[in-house]
Amino acid sequence: MIPDDDLIPFGPGWGASRTARAAMEPYRSNQLRIPEELEFSHLGLEIDLESGRLLFLPAPLSMLCLYNGLSPVEVLGSEDRSMEMICAWYVRHRQDGGVVDPAAESIRRRLK
């Protein structure tokens, strides 16, 4: 089990493979359901400037997974799936008028 308050680090080479993108296709931003009480900023998304590692809090992503019928263990256990979910959530966040997040923009660039 992953503690709710510990940031999860992904190495400087983080990104999502084509296989992961295909597996997450049903949960693209246009189909992603977001609980009313959950905001993108709750992820605490950041990039460690020294190591280049991406950090985020797992609890908000777990909640999003459960709300969309996905296994948090499977998503959080895969760097690719986590990145895809975060990216889909960010796109939806922006579509709904949310503010730009520099760390999320970095993820989007890597997934293109």
Order of alpha helices (4+ residues) and beta strands (2+ residues): beta-alpha-beta-beta-alpha-alpha-alpha-alpha
